[in-house]
Amino acid sequence: MALDHYAPCPCGSGKKLKFCKCVDNLQELEKIIKLMDGEQEVAAIERINKQLSKTPNTAWLLALKGELVLAQQDLPAFHDTANRFLKLKPDNPLALIMKSVLSSMEEEPPEVTARYLLEGISEAREGLPPLTLLAVRYLLQRLVAVEKPSLSGYWASLLAGLLAEKGPQEDSPLLDPALNLLAKASTLILADPADAGWKERLAEVHSLTRSFRFAQGEAKLRSILRDFPDAPGPLSHLLRAQLAQLDQSGAHATCLKLANHPDISAEERYYFTALGFEIEPKRTSLNVELFSHYYEVDSDDRISEVLADNAAAYCYTGEHFETARHFYASIVEDEVPAKRIYNIFDKPLRGGEDTQREIASTVATVVLFGKQTDKPARVYITAHRQSNYGKIVDDLLAIIQPIREMEKQIPADCTYLDYLQRPRWIAGTQQEPPNLDESSQALQEDFLALPFPVLGNLSPREAAKDESKRQPLMGLLYHLEGAQGLILNDGTVQGIYQELGIQRPAPACDLSEDNLRVTQILDLDRLPIDELNDEQISSLLFATMNYGASRAYYNASKNLLARDPSRLDPRLRVAAYSGFIAVEPTLEGKIEKSRGLIAALEAAGAETGRAVINLVSMLHSAGRMDDAQAEFSAAMQKYPSDPYLFSFMQYLMKAQGQGPMGEGPASMGGGTPGMDLTSRLLQNGISRSATRGEAEPTQSPAAGESKLWLPS
């Protein structure tokens, strides 16, 4: 395809190709663009390097090279190319965007990176350079690295807008259920009075912020606020500008002003209170105090022997142990990984005779470090003293028999969400997880009884009786609604409101419309799912998917799958089953729902191979080898042309011939089947024809056996 002479020049000047100096190199530019469009990046880079050896200061060549090497993660090459480009075009929009990427790579504060990026975007008159996408991704990664993901909402939304045609991106922070919904949506903008004296000046602010000039917009807003102190409308605009610039301390201060503003509604104050909890610089308001200590002890083996006989203690094993032993070593700044790790529960995990299903919850984690040449045996203990756990912790200390406290700074708190999601099993069952109804009930009771610093160390149940605690309590409840990584049954959050004697805010959506328009992000968790018609539940399902609202997604999926499938688009059932499988706590439950997913894929006319292999993997993990073989054989007979099944079969055959299995197809889910599964799947006699190059059976299958057939 011929180049469009009116497209923006890749040099980043903002001029069209027809009017830029690069028009002199149009033929060479066209050849390189063709290579890039054909995904021949290496060849394109080689051609660019060849041209740069002749003309080293050609801006468009450096611009294209920078984009290519960054996409290939060749960071040293990008660093060199970007610096050369910056010397040539220091004020060019693309140069500023390159500068933002260098800022991320050099680990400068994210607000510095954001400033460069906003300047570059605001100066890009003829469309954003392609490098903008990568620059935003690097900034978002940097926010995660410095533990400030709650500031990523504006930039994640910008990235989603830039990639709208490609659909939701797996690495978008908007899809991360660990990020509170409050941080994912644009902040609330408060309405101004009809006679507000700042309306004309605020129109100038709108013009500036629409063109990404947030620093200038903030200056205008501060001028307005000097003349109209604490006007809520301008304050809400200031908050949005500060978040776009990643000014965390400034945004938090503005949020607190709004949370305590007398001239806005109670619901608006509760919203800003909850948002303030989420963007708080050190995020301590909603933390739970821990009993965390690092002690010298006489013998780690002695402690291990006692805990091994403790029916309420669980010793970490396998991959979980390997990961955890390094994690805890980093906490105490020890180069040698932990020797053993135990979780201590509030009820016995084995030996129980009672048939009543009681939940055993984690009280403490005990991490043992062995004696070294220059260090004594040590133990790190982190425990909760909430509820009736004090005696359990005291009993643990009697077992540990600390000699002295080690001189290390140990984390002494955790988020309330970490506390609520601590490991739970059914007592006396050797690691059987509770079902969602049981875990939801346990989480509800834990939340209501948990003391919070922001409530003056009262529990929500106690704070509900104190009117002076109403605002922080409501902020906490709003925050809980936005915490979508906490999977609860539909009705659990409503139950918390009811037990506290508080009316839960009604959703702002118009339920008379089939196409739901969610204007307030927390409505994703508040909508009465049972009252929604089929079109509305469909709208809700896709909205929860786009915002990573896992709890609302799960409950919408559950409701949708209970409806008459003949009324629904099969693709909706595919999406719903996917949501179910993701949060199902038991392997048998995942297996059951995977069968439903395969049936839904068939009904939708979609490829089933990936789902079949995931199911086979789960069956293998559950020790159900015959079922695994039957599923795979039936799928190969039914869908012999499925590319994923065919690829996986080739992988199995290669593994059978070469010994230990390496990495198989991506996204296996549930673990990769081992050599025993390989042998079973191949036992029907697959061989490779030397003449035709296709797989064929070597013998007729016995009655009842499956015949595997691989297409050529």
Steps between C-alpha positions, in 0.01 A plus 500: 500500500639841400584747772245768577678830433265669747580263787709638790872469440664235722765751603253642750511856368120514483516581129347288226736297280428726204631804686784345702866465404458123511319519164847486344530144636152381409612193306718368782237588758240306303722189491557511876131556576412199283741286702344624823146440375607149402630443856856465371643709780853356488529567128365852554757572771781370277387726217476797737850433637636483147351841422617647832856397417474735205294779660529463881296811582183415309216557745236278338742203494579544868130537580405175328796316649404617848148367456624163367772428756273599790228265374765226496605586856853586384539764770871583447435562130199718584701696758768579241250579222282720720793705624618558143149608399470733803819680396356555153144596600488590871157671489340268248182325637648159422820600678302584813322164483836327456622700798211361708602144411862575597368645824318173576807295409720715724249460785425867542191587709183414303377860523809612306432237233136610481603862450718416198228278355224758543719765338570274203135400455381860527742612228409220255279697264452239226420190706698317764827331401478116517761509778237657728342160569828352621579812701167475687558129565843575647352767725233259626765235567698758692200583719471134593874477569487790747182362660273780377253309282208695649618802296480314168130567425541799267787344307338158480184664361711692247669177392162328468379787282805479276451125463120507475496329161706208633269427795600455866872444549608224738770714658276803559473609864128544435473120490692444823245399766748595773462866401197657664222613268529850650846532345392378156241759404525873446444681826166658577457855367265708714236720340535876529216734600329673210633838618856380573743788447774276364314339207679687221840437656411132547427477125866597443602218734291253295674614184843449655433159653335369182832570326695327782636827641424403859778709655361819343148387590604455861649851507168641375308300761719628781434853379125431516533351849687807622198709405242237605663304783402135525234519228409131461468497118849640432640278778366191325663614174825561688491145634470356151788716373721393791431131440581537129836650602551224764523757780404257775544721804320793333215278381460347845487844665235615252304180555496562876372855445215367292428216744448758775326764289176624660342610171481164322269203558572226753535244218760720328692536826496122547634454146792737554570342839530157336711637214726666759554161665602354164746773393644569846882515464582239766156338501488439874144610577350163412788282616476233767759476774719190496704331768827476301832409658835352399665304780816309573413150626694205636403251228282515190486118494346490848224745394441307179456172690237654727310665213509179294288336771263796525170413328435871439832555319558461127853473357558656159611261223569498128513808280309703756775438752779583253340836421414583862841413645667759277225755567540480877879508470464834320280634781768434765779588253662159514687358203421140602138390436281382785536139611136427586174697500182423694154651497325473835119474494240563767358147466659157436553408136519128564367245743155659527207267565224760486301492176397865538677718244695764687746736338858506623663841441868590503613669821876514452788414270820362654813514284807306615856591399775248575821570685784632283870552559449865587135492609300315764175315431221752451123516468280761339143501625217710367161462664159657549383579851145571391202306637607227740840448338702642790524166684610319183780753450604471865513121467717538190744724687522234772602250232747735332669611825660818357849583627517856369349725233706531182575857390292522184217725387210259453162596346253540785176525305315376193200618302159396624449322166810285560360410841158410362656285226735304724498121439196311622424129492226278634608380844608136521507447122867534406480811280146490359413862414162636607243558230411855404194512726711395799791733424263794436336450838839477672627814325186690593539413868874578497441841341229598747718404798830648376633813678613777262734791585281738300207405725700568815581128523131417515352225285237593238238339722605726790550811285147471359370595846709818508366776275837681507650199315238495225710670229816284533279192535315583178832570327617157611184337364538681166860378489384143567252526211785602272730218619404260224788260560304389808261242356175483694159362422242745376328633810802489733576873480129572528497279811780707653302821446191341649678369808641847561151649466606718205311550174724405209513770230277422203662475155478812284430298183167532326361145527222581253755492215614169353849631429633581846716812520723482806579859598628423849762227517377346828165428334670193350480351850166654598270402213220260604604211275181299550291791375692554174360375171713300254626807313591677823684201647693477172597867524608451859708193416703684237540809718638289784740332256629835372567627853636180653212499749547135592239476774228664293614296197467176697155580633375621161639180342330283762168674441530484123576127495188433704284652224346323203792448257270509198440872563867594517783550255730195546798736520358639824505152651863462391589823682296396804661157531844660472415723795378202701812293440731785601364527854383143568702389810494121444660298222187286458294816465735632232472168315121513505490858376763427233262244348235771490747737331577243229129449434451878481790534256349229282164679502672824403686331213836587655816288527502281811860378495643729767210427736535125440870504583431701814240239601742214425762673715255538789393135476864398505563715807202331667649154426216411260719365221234292324267799485782716368571254219132465416451878477802546278418207273139610458607855420754384240232290329243777510732788406795353306578836341513703819844670482554504875419129540723416208785710642461337838502151349825579318640618831400176673657290225821698518508460877445124467792472264742735677450425870409764759246752386594859448262787469179422317248732345436817696217552746469138603319573824489244778848365434665323204429127456814293567651199327243258643228695322708509184529123500128452554405741226737328260412144598248472216794477261587820319792476259646727237471383141837528334348547158203727564629696799169463686405329823292186471393215730722191493218262590125491519372605837332246720131533568434805710845649439546837336684538171724808492548652159727793424438692179791555267 
